[in-house]
């Protein structure tokens, strides 16, 4: 299990630097399978993967950053170097917060990412990928993501790829006089249907493999809407001026055969991997747009939300600083705990020796025994007060060489058995005078 000396290493392929094709190349496996695979790699203690319409990312926890980089080396083998972003410990933590707040989304501030983030966490947790390090980092990312949406206007206006697709469609069509087809009845399909409804679409057809799911979406809107089975997709497309496809299918849903009788049709593909075969762009009657084409729409939203985004950036800075301070303190505390445990072993051994010698000179009272023990505790405490302060300062200054040296010198695994103390007891004066963290007391007591 990873501990406070562990580090997070991440890798990201997203719309910021990568095309739809490149993102698609690293989106073959499910998040659960990606995590399961990462956990089999040498040196990996924890793992997390996130896949959305415009990103594919992986994060692992190991005891060494070089080990983490090796474990993620083949995450995106078919993607050009410039489209792959490597993230070290601090960059990975900050990036997770930016993703959860929506600052890294194609549609800045979109709400859907929070649900996707939670789902990805549960997928990773289900196969044992989430340990103490990732749990704290991901929980903090979710927290700041929720704060961004409740304390700022980051999610006002266009809030999803579905609504961005509708905004794009409005540039080409009079939606009030049009029939639209939404392919897919998942969350993205539902958001698209709601956006079309709000835009005043004349008629809506919801196409899905499972018809009851399509019926649920059709009932959710106020416009004229019907549910259609997937095998009737060609006929539905033939009756529509607009098709927005948002399924989770690994294969193309719309191809030449499906669109052969479509007539003049605007197609917008917001699925990942893509639903629409790129070859259909050669058909004279159809116009195809994919996620990359939505950037002009989302730039408008980005400009409107700039002030909110700046506030979210400040929020991330604050939350990031607090989390890093906790991580650094934990690293110092581990070294300090090892130091006190090592000293405790020596103290107990020498106190027992001293008491045996004193008893050979005459029987000791309980008060005398307590005096000897208290003296030993005071000596240990005073000797370790300065190193304790130095280790805290080393952690604050990212001086991991000092921390690592202290662990090598004092780790309880080196040079003897750990001490055994009655539950709840601690050498007199240690916790108060030396500011030893409470968990050191717990470790001494538990051992």
N, C-alpha and C positions, 0 to 999 in steps of 0.2 A: 504494500500500500504506500502511496506517495505521501511524503511528509513536507515539513516546512522548507526543506532544502530543494524541493522540486521546482521545475520551471515549466511554463506553458510555451509550446511552439505551435504556430498556426500557418496555414496557407490558404489563399483566397483567389478564386477566379470569378470575377464579377463584371457587370456591365460597365464599370468605370474604365477598365482597360481591355476587356475581352468582348468579342462579338457573340451573337446568339449561337453561332456554330461552335465556337470554342467552349462556351459554357456547357453546351449539349454534350461535348465529348467527355466531360468529367461527371456526367450525371447518370451514369448507367445503373449503379446499384442504389438501393434504398438507403436512407440514413442509417437504419438499423444494421444493414449488412456492411456499410462503410465502417461503422464503429466496430463491429465484430471483427472485421479484417484488421483494422488498426491495432486492436488489442493483442493480436497474435504476433505483432512485430517486436523485435528485440528491444528491451528497455522501456516499453510503453506501459505506464501504470494506469492511465485514464485516457478516454477518448470521447470526442464529440464531433458530430458532422451536421452541417446545415445546408439544405438544398431548397432553393426557391426558383421562381421564374427567371431571376436575373443574377443568381449567384450559386456557387458550389464551394463550400469551405470545409476544412477539417482542422481540428485542434487536438493535440495530444499533450500529456503530462509525462515528463521523464525526470531523471535526476541530473541530466546534463543537456544543455542546448544542442550540442553537436549530435547527440543521440536522437533528439527530436527532429533535427533537420534530416538525418538519414532516414528516419521512419517515414517522413513525408516526401521523400525525394521523388517518388514515382506517382504522386497524387494526380498530376496532370501531364503525363508523358507526351501527349499529342497536341499540347498547346504551346504556342511560341513563348519564349522567355518573357517578353514584355507584357504579356497578359496574365502572368502569375505573380502574385504578391506574397512574399514570405514575411512572416510576422514573428518577432522575438517576444519574450515574455511580456514586457510592458506594452508593446505595440499590439499584441494579441488581445490583452485585456481591454485596452482602450477601443480597439476595433469592435469587439463584441458589444460594448456599450453604444457605439455609434450605429451599429446594425440594429440593435433593439430599439433605439430612439427613432429610427427611420432616416437618419442623416445619410446613410449609405444606400438608401433605396432609390430606384429609378424615379419613383414618385416620392419626393421628399416628405417625410412625416407620415407615410401611409400606415394604416392601422393593422393591415393583415399580417405584417411581419411579426408582431407580438404573438399571435396565435401560432404561426409557423415556428417561432422560436421555442415556445412552450412544448409543442409537439415533438420537436427535435430533441429537446432535453429528455422527455419521457421515453423516446425511442432509444436514446443512448443509455438511459438508466435501466431500461428493460434487459439490456445485455451486459450490464455491469460496467458501463463506460464512465459513469459519474462517481468520482471520489471526492475527497475533501477540498482539493485545490479547485477543480472545475465547478464543483457545487457552489463554492463561495463566489467565484468569478461570474458564473452564469446567473446566479440569484441577484447579484449586484446589477448586472446588465438588465435583467427584467425590471428591477426596481427603478432604475433610472429611465427605462423606456416608459414605464407607467407614469412616472413623474413628468416626463416631457409632455405627455398628452393631457394631463390634468392641470398642469401649471403654466402651459404655454399654448399658443395657437398654431403649433407645428402641424396639426392634422386638419386644419380648416381648408375648405375648397376641394380640389381634386384629391381623393384619398385612396385611390387604388388603381391598378392597371386597367380594371374594367371601366372606371369612370374616365381615365385618360383615353381609352379606346373610343368611348362615346364622344368625348370632346373632339377627337380626330375625325370621327365619322361626320360630326356636325359641319365640318369644313367642306365636305363633299356632297352631303345630302340634306334634304329637308326631312328630318326624321318624323315630323308630324304626318307626312304623307307617305311614309315608308313602312314596309314590313321587315322586321329584323329576326334573324335566327341566332340564338345563343346555343352553342354546342357545349354541353357539359353542365351538370347540375350541382357541382361542388361549391365551395365557398367563392371561388373566382367567378363561376357562372352566376351565382346568386347576386354578387356585387354588380356584375355587368347588367343583369336584368333590372336591378333596382336603379342603376344609372340611366338605362334606357327609358324606364318608366318615368323618372324625374325629368328627362329631356322631352317627354311628350310623344314617344314612339307611337305610330299609328296602330301597329299590330305586332305581337311578339310570339314567336314559336320557340319553345325550349326543347332541345333534342338531347336525349340521353339514353344510354344503354338500359338503365333501370327506369322505366316509365314513372313509377311512383315518386322517384326523386325529382323528375322533371315536373310532375304535377305539383309537388311541394313548392318549387320555385315559381311556377305559373300562378299559384294561389297567393303568393307573397306580394305580387304587384297589383296595381289598380287598373292598368290598361288591359285591352283585350289580349288575352294570352292563352295559349294552348300547349299541352305536352305532346311530344312526338317521339315515337320509338326510333332508335338509331337506324334501323333498316329502311326507314322512310326519309332519311336525310337528303337523298338526291331530289326528291319531290319538294321538300321544305326549302332547299336552297333555290330551286327553280322558281319559287313563289316570292323570293325575298330580294330586296335591294342591298341589304347589309347582312353579313355573317361575321359574328365574333366567336372564335373558337377558343375554349379554355378547359380542355379535358386533361386528365392525367395519363392518357394513353401513351404507351411506349412506341406505338406505330402511328403513321399518318392516318388521320381521320378523313381528310379531304384531299382527293387526288383528281387526276384527269377524268376518270370514270364518273366520280361523284359530281363533277362540275360541267360535264359535257353539255347539259341542257340548261345551264344556269342563266345565260343571258348577261346583261349588264349587272355586275355584282361587285360590291366593295367587300373584300375579305380582310379581316384583321385577326392576326394570330397572336394570342397572348399566353399560349401554353408553353411549357418547358418540360420535356422536349417538345418541339414544334408539332402542331396538329396538321399543318397544311404543307403538302409536298411542294418544295420550291419550284418544281418543274411546271406547276400550273400557271406561273407568271407568264408563260409563253402563250397562254390562251388570250385571244384578242379581247374577249368580252369581260374579263375579270381584272380587277386591280387588287394587288396583294400588299399588305403592310404587316411587318412583324414588330417585335418589341423594340428593336432599334429605331423604328420609324416614330415611336412615341416620344422620343427625346425632345422634339420641338414643343410638344404639348407640356411635358413635365418641366421644361425650362421656365415657362410662364409661372407655374406653381412655385418653382424654386425661388424666383424673384420676389413673389408675394410673401413668401415665408422667411425671407432672409433675416428679418429682425427676430423672429421666433427661433430660427436656427442658431443665431448668435447666443441667445439665452440658453438654449440647450447645450451648446458647446461649453458655456460656463458651468452648467450643471454637471456635465461629464467631467470637467476638470476637477471639480470639488469631490465628486464621488470617486473618481480615479485616485486622487491624492489620499483620501481616507482609506481606500482599500489597499493601496500600496504600503501605507504606513502600518496597516494591520499585518500584511505579509512580512514586512521587514521586522516588525516586532516579534512575530512568530519565529522567524529565523534566529533572532537574537535570543529569544526565550529558550529555544531548543539547546543552544550552546550553553546558556546560563544554567539550564536544568542539568545538563550533563556535567557541568563544572561542580555544581553543588552535590550531585549524586556521588561523584568521584571523591570529593572532600568528605562527604558523610561516611563513605566506606573507611577511609583512613581514620577519621575521628572516632568512629565506633571501635575500630580495632585497638587504637591507642588508649582510649578510655578504659576498655576492658582490661588491657594490660596494666594500666596504672592502678585500677581498683584491686586487681589481684595482688599487686605488690603492697598496696596499703593494707589490705586485709591480712597479709602475712605478718604485718607489724601490730595488728590488733583489730578487733571487730569494728566495722564502720556503722554509723547510724544512717538512717534514710536521708536525713538532712545533709550529711556529709557527702553521700553519693550524689544527691541533687546538686550540691555545690560544684563537685568535680564535673558533672555533665554540663552545668550552666557555663562553667569556665571554658570548656571545650567548644561549646556552641558560640560563645562570644568571640573566641579566637578565630574560628572558621569564618564567622560573619565579617569580622573586621578585615581579615586577609582578602576576602573575596569581594568586598564592597567596591574597590577600585576596578578590578577586572570586569565586574558586572556593569559598571558605568561605561567602561571602554567598549564592551561588546554592544551595548545599546547604541553608542555613538557610531560604531562601525556599521551597524545595520542601517542607521539613518543616512550614512554617507555611501551606501552601497559597497562597503569594503568587505566583500565576501571572502577575501583571502584570510583576513583575521578571523572571521566566523568559522571558516573551514579548518583553520589551524587549531582553534579552540576545540572544535568537535573531535579532531584527531587526538588531541591531548587528553580530553576529559570524557570522551564517549564511554558510557558504562559497559559497552561491549568489549572494551579494551582493558585487560589487566585485572580481572577479578569479578566476584559476584556482586550483584547490587545489594544495598542494605535492606534490611527488613525493619520497618517501624510499625508500631500499633496504628491502626486506622485513625486518621484525623490528626496525628501528632506531627510536630515539626520542631526541629531544634530551636530552642529559645532564642528569640531576637532575629532569626534569619529573615523571615518574611517581612517584618516591619522595617528593620534597619537597612537591609540591603535592597529593598524593593524587588524581591523575587516574585515573579508572577505566580498567581494561585495555582496554575496547572503544574508547577514544579512541586508544590505541596502534594498535589494529587498523585503525581508520579512516584514520589517518595513513599507516600502512604500505601498506594496500590501495590508497589513492589514488595 
